[in-house]
């Protein structure tokens, strides 16, 4: 293996593709890591086939693909962005500062999963090859692409901490934000999990779950082939109703959900509620090996505590039964913290091509990191989880 690694410099080739359909599915999926469902070919393809990304949208794909002869050994999924919607690492103030200075912030180049604030590897490298050497080649090509496409900057969003460290050594600015994640401490049951909570919070959760039983709602957990067309129909209704009431136009369309049902069902977990013969609420979630990701929630009626059951408790139950280690419930929401989720850092890395802007944003991020570190510490000091800070 060491001999192969020492020889690859002369035979590696980097290419840029504007569509996932130009890339061999099996060769590509062979390098996706074991806990990253959102970089799988089928998930990215669903965005493109449904028209949620691509021409005439603010997300235009650029896949950096590294090959050794005919074998794909590395990939970076990036998008030329025309705005900052659907990213969840907010840089609107940076864009406004650019505009007020007479500079152009868009387009920018974003390495992320569209509309998906979930942590995972952003620089894929085959384990038989040197990560640093392969990643260096792809990041160098990414910077060249940024210049070629007249972009202002490059942004890696929700990457891993070790990837952030790698990029910081190559001139990228480090940013830390936070989310709330649930950790499975080898629980045998939901009651085991509750024993890790302070008494008052434990009683509140039991009360919230009991209220749904008293309303007569039928809560079901469905996964893989248990998911039928009727469930996709209902989940779509929940999704579109929630977006129309809260956020206006939805990022995703019905075709995306249909493609998930056709090609990605093996990764899906639904928690759904039935009132009599009618589905009335539920969540669309994605699982891969040791990680579970909450994605979309909705309900047609205002059932008290149903959100907590479908978005948190039912998925914690599922994680315990299936041995899932980490459950990421998505962006925002301090109500997660009150229900047994710990505050954890999330990472992004940024390169601003304008030197003055790079320096100004770099100074701001130093102060922001100090504030975020303090915020995470303070949240966890007040956590209902007794094991945090020795409670």
C-alpha positions, 0 to 999 in steps of 0.5 A, a space after each residue: 500500500 505504501 508503494 501505491 501511495 508513493 506513486 499516485 502523484 503522476 497518475 491522478 487526474 482532476 475533472 469538474 462535472 456539472 451534473 451527477 449523471 455524468 459520473 459513474 454511480 457505482 464508482 462514486 458510491 464506493 468512496 462515500 463514507 459509512 455514516 454519510 447518506 447525503 453524499 450518496 449518488 441517489 440523494 444528489 441525483 434526486 435534487 437534480 432530477 427533480 429540478 430542485 438544483 441545477 439550471 434556473 435555480 440558485 444551486 448549480 452543481 460542480 462536482 470535483 472528481 479525482 481519478 486514478 486511471 478509471 477509478 474514482 478516488 476522491 470527490 468534492 460536491 460544490 455548488 455555484 450559489 446565487 444567494 444564501 438560502 438553504 445553507 443554515 450557516 448564515 453569511 447575510 451580513 457578509 453579503 451586505 458588507 460587500 454590497 455596502 463596499 461596492 463589491 460583489 458577493 454573489 456568485 459564491 462557491 459552496 461545498 454543502 448538501 443543499 437544504 441539509 444542515 447535517 454534519 458529514 465529510 465534505 472531502 471524500 477520499 478512498 481509504 487506500 489513498 493519502 487523504 492529504 495528497 488527494 484533498 490538496 489536489 481537489 481543493 487546489 482545483 476548487 480554488 481555480 474553479 472559484 476564480 474561473 467562475 468569477 466567484 467571491 469565495 469558497 464555503 465548506 459547510 457542516 464539515 468534520 472537525 478534522 477537515 476544518 483543521 486541514 483547510 485552516 492550514 491552507 488559508 481557510 477561515 475557521 467558523 464554529 456554530 452549534 446544534 443540538 445532538 442526542 447521544 446514545 450512551 448504550 441505553 437499553 430502553 427509553 426509560 434508561 435514557 430518562 434516567 440520565 435526565 433531572 427529575 423534573 424534565 423526566 416527569 415532563 417528557 413522560 407527561 407529554 408522551 402520555 398526552 398523545 395516548 390519551 388523545 387516542 393517536 396511533 404513532 407508528 415508526 416506519 422504515 425501508 419497505 414498510 414505507 408505502 405510497 400512502 405514507 409519501 403522499 401524507 409526508 408531502 402534504 405535511 411538508 408543503 403545509 408547514 412551509 406554506 404557513 411558516 416560510 412561504 415557498 418550499 425548497 423541495 418539490 413533490 418529484 424529489 419525495 417520489 425519487 426518495 421513495 423510489 431510490 432511497 427508501 432503504 435510508 428512510 425512517 418515518 414517525 407518523 401519527 394517525 387519528 382514526 383512518 387519517 394520517 395527521 402528522 409526521 417526520 421524514 428522517 434519514 439513517 445510515 449505520 450509526 447516525 440518524 438525521 431528522 429532516 422534515 416535519 409537518 402536521 395538518 392539525 394542532 395536536 399538543 406535543 405531537 411535534 415532540 413525539 415525532 421529532 424527538 421521542 419516537 426517534 430516540 426510541 428508534 435509535 435505542 432499538 437500532 443501536 444508532 449512536 448519534 441523532 442529529 435533529 436539525 438546525 435551530 430549536 432550543 426546545 431540543 436542549 430541554 429534551 435531552 439533546 446536548 449543545 455541540 459545535 458545528 464547523 464551517 471553513 471559508 476562503 474569501 478571495 478579496 484580501 481585505 474582506 478575508 482579513 475583516 471576516 477573519 477578525 470577526 470570526 475570532 470573536 465569534 468563536 470565543 462567544 460560541 465556545 462560551 455559549 455551548 459551555 453555558 448551555 451544557 452547564 444548564 442541561 437537564 442531562 445529569 452526566 454533563 458537567 458531573 450532574 
